[in-house]
Amino acid sequence: MGEGSFPEAGRMSAFFELTGVTKNFGGVQAVSNMTFSIEKGELAGLMGPNGAGKTTIFNLVTGVYGLDEGRILFKGEDLARLKTYQVTGRGIARTFQNLRLFQRSTVLENVMTAAQHHVPYSFAEGMTHLGRWRSGEKKIREKSMALLERVGLADRAEQAAGTLPYGFQRRLEIARALALDPELLLLDEPAAGMNAEEVALLNVLISEIHHDFSLTILVIEHHMDLVMEICPHIICMNFGAKIAEGTPEEIQNHPEVLKAYLGEEEVE
Amino acid sequence: MSGYTEGIIILLCINAIAAMGVSLLTGFTGIFSLGHAAYMALGAYTTAILTVQHGVHWFPAIVCGGIMAVAVAFFIGVPTLKLMGDYYAIASIGLGEAIRLILENWQSVTRGARGYPGIDPYTTLPVAAAFFVVLAIFMFNLINSRFGRACKACRDDHIAAALLGFHTARIRVISLMISAFYCGVAGALLGGFLSFIQPVMFDMLKSTELTAVVVFGGLGSMSGSLLGTAVITLVTELFRPISQYRMLIYGAVLVVIMVLRPEGIMGNREFLSWVKAPFRRRAG
């Protein structure tokens, strides 16, 4: 996939598409005129140094912040008009850079909280534990356990989420996001705070869930190696703007990227 | 059973119903209230007026008392619970005082500060116990259902909860309404127990007692709230002979618990999970 295969002015709208997205905080332009698109089934990486505006983009997509300018389209629908809680219903799930688990709840409850959306039983059935409550709860529990199994946390299901080691908390967030049955999964620095060995395992996990759940994934990372290893499509940004887009090879040798990561070469 | 013991048990049931309501809101949804006595007052006065002046049977009247509290909770909750933080706590102080003052001054309807006498003593032990048991079953079921998890999600991290698709403002309002219903029913039962209600019974002190009981029992533990109610109600009753000093003991008990066990008696665990835990470990 080269530069040419990312149609910025294509006729058909892409699966997930940002056009001219801009966000200011006071006088600081956190994101400026950001444009990129991701096709269904891609595993894409959003890369850039700390403070480049990567997480802001996720917050804009999920409605945590409002847009100043531009459009964010998901399957042709403008996300800007949606409230945060509605974004999930459209098939987008995310994890957080600074973990946002329900610390006091158990590992299993964390996943069940997300998994319950697709298993309807009424309020009255919940209050009386009659009707569909039993089968519904069973379904929620089974689905959640299967996901915990998937990320390797099944044996810690009854532990309080806050007591898990850091790397496991990240895995739990991924499991919780998957419980929403998303089509697009946004992972915010999933490798932050992990050692090399854990990162390698995480790479495997991300590639596996990408395949097994037929997901479209956008990963934020500032570590170049993680993104380079698993993402065939990389968008690189710095100071809120896109500086490069392409395959890992293209990115690796892109002068702007090198400048952003390694600093400018002194020219006499 | 002596009338006195019976009275204490009825009072326990009434206080427990109110505490369950506050526990859902404060312990499970994470919203502090300093005005829940207002919902008790609404329930008590609605029921009293319906039974005494309009001859309504006590049972539908109690339900109406609960519904009145729910209606007021809705109008207070919608504007305040959209905001994050402790806005509701502030608003609830205002609500509590406003309701009390309205009851004191709306003489033609509430008979003012002298109180409302002559309420049929419909709250017998079986009635109070039946209300307690049914409402407790509903409440314990509720916290072990989708709604309970939704409340806890809003309490622990409202941004994560919103991103998991929960309409957090709506969940908070519903939680408040349920909590108001419980307090309304508790107030209605209190009226039937004492045959007499007075605005001053539902003052700020009562509100703080409701919240104190829940914190005392452990935020996020329904059985803790019940235990807290039992301890506080019994402490205040047992020391009734030394009437002037019993509030001192009540205060001392609260201080001791908060120093020794700041997370409350039960923490955020339920009584059943303690019973079950050893078996689970063996199985695993």
Chai-1 contact restraints between the chains, C-beta under 6 A:
chainA,res_idxA,chainB,res_idxB,connection_type,confidence,min_distance_angstrom,max_distance_angstrom,comment,restraint_id
A,T62,B,L163,contact,1.0,0.0,6.0,A-B,restraint_1
A,T84,B,A162,contact,1.0,0.0,6.0,A-B,restraint_2
A,Y85,B,A162,contact,1.0,0.0,6.0,A-B,restraint_3
A,Y85,B,G165,contact,1.0,0.0,6.0,A-B,restraint_4
A,Y85,B,F166,contact,1.0,0.0,6.0,A-B,restraint_5
A,Y85,B,H167,contact,1.0,0.0,6.0,A-B,restraint_6
A,T88,B,G165,contact,1.0,0.0,6.0,A-B,restraint_7
A,G89,B,G165,contact,1.0,0.0,6.0,A-B,restraint_8
A,R100,B,D157,contact,1.0,0.0,6.0,A-B,restraint_9
A,R100,B,A160,contact,1.0,0.0,6.0,A-B,restraint_10
A,F102,B,A153,contact,1.0,0.0,6.0,A-B,restraint_11
A,F102,B,D156,contact,1.0,0.0,6.0,A-B,restraint_12
A,R104,B,N268,contact,1.0,0.0,6.0,A-B,restraint_13
A,S105,B,K152,contact,1.0,0.0,6.0,A-B,restraint_14
A,T113,B,R149,contact,1.0,0.0,6.0,A-B,restraint_15
A,T113,B,A153,contact,1.0,0.0,6.0,A-B,restraint_16
A,A114,B,L164,contact,1.0,0.0,6.0,A-B,restraint_17
A,Q116,B,R146,contact,1.0,0.0,6.0,A-B,restraint_18
A,H117,B,G165,contact,1.0,0.0,6.0,A-B,restraint_19
A,G126,B,S145,contact,1.0,0.0,6.0,A-B,restraint_20
A,G126,B,R146,contact,1.0,0.0,6.0,A-B,restraint_21
A,G126,B,F147,contact,1.0,0.0,6.0,A-B,restraint_22
A,M127,B,F138,contact,1.0,0.0,6.0,A-B,restraint_23
A,M127,B,N141,contact,1.0,0.0,6.0,A-B,restraint_24
A,M127,B,L142,contact,1.0,0.0,6.0,A-B,restraint_25
A,H129,B,N141,contact,1.0,0.0,6.0,A-B,restraint_26
